[in-house]
Amino acid sequence: MGVRIVTDTAGDIPRKLTEELGIITVPIRVIIGGASYRDGTDKLPPDTAGAITSQPSPWEFINVFSQLQEQGEDVLCLTLSGVLSGTYQSAAIAARQLGGNIRVIDTQLVSAGQGLLVTRLAALAAQGHSLEELAARAEEEMKRIRVYATLDNVEAIVQGGRTSLFALHAAGREGIKLIFTFNRQGGIQILQRVRGRKASLDRLIELMTEANCSQIAIVHVDASTEAAMVARSIEERCQARVLYVQDAGATVRTYAGRGAVIVAG
């Protein structure tokens, strides 16, 4: 009956798109004050200070995969970077236990980059491509997609262990903002430092313009005005199509913090 795309909530894909493309999203857990909340499903308390995340269990993936198998569908599961989370391992364990036509791929991406990859593959799946074709295409697209981000404050991402203490030192001078990207292993690394918030947003625009991407996705944390400005500027400079501008889910919020803007193309 075809191939169904499965992913996790760290991809920050708008619900409208997941519904249109038939993407199934497995929620990452957000732990606040000892209570567990499903990202994208449960309402979080107003105060999320001290939040941490936890990957879905293998059983959660088994439940999703087995239902799709019963419907006669093959499965391509695209998870966030294995460097940042154990989600890939949970999905891989589930696939091994069930057997059959299930492929699990560590995208080595997160947020806008992961979401862009997932939506592209879901569109191809809808065109009737086979599991083997889609898995090969995913590996190719992962190498092409560029992701750049600027955070208004780096403390959350450092405290959460998603990048090194060097980021704190690099941003230690007043007004210094960091531009982040992903290395080939799927880890977050500092690309460069700039002075001031405007300069950091301008640099995101420049980087995406230089990449000459035809399609981009933007995710932000409570920075809708700035994200919209970045989207307009990229569209004007390189005629790229903005697939979506989306507020980040709880998983990415936990580590990126308010003011984050993430672009992928």
Buried (B, 14 or more C-beta within 10 A) or exposed (E): EBBBBBBBBBBBBBEEBBEEBBBBBBBBBBBBEEEEBBBBEEEBEEEBEEBEBBBBBBEBBBEBBBEBBEEEBBBBBBBBBBBBBBBBBBBBBBBEBBEEBBBBBBBBBBBBBBBBBBBBBBBBBBEEBEBEBBBEBBEEBBEEBBBBBBBBBBEBBBBBEBBBEEBBEBBEEEEBBBBBBBEEEBBBEBBBBBEEBEBBBBBBBBBBBEBEBEBBBBBBBBBEEBBBBBBEBBEEBBEBEBBBBBBBBBBBBBBBBBBBBBBBB
